[in-house]
């Protein structure tokens, strides 16, 4: 799996978490760019991603997530490593 394959699923997760169908993701998107993206929303996003892909993030990995691109790359790498 490549990073680009992750974006449609991440978009769906973000739209569900923020209850906004108009949400578009980009690699540079951060919590500073999205009203209401606080630590609770961050936890919701991470849990949803873990459940969707049946993966688990380590604390160190979460500490290195600075934007949506980092999340997409990490998810793609974890899925690739599992196969």
Secondary structure as GFF3:
##gff-version 3
##sequence-region A 1 83
A	DSSP	alpha_helix	3	18	.	.	.	ID=ss1
A	DSSP	three_ten_helix	31	33	.	.	.	ID=ss2
A	DSSP	alpha_helix	39	53	.	.	.	ID=ss3
A	DSSP	alpha_helix	59	63	.	.	.	ID=ss4
A	DSSP	alpha_helix	68	82	.	.	.	ID=ss5
###
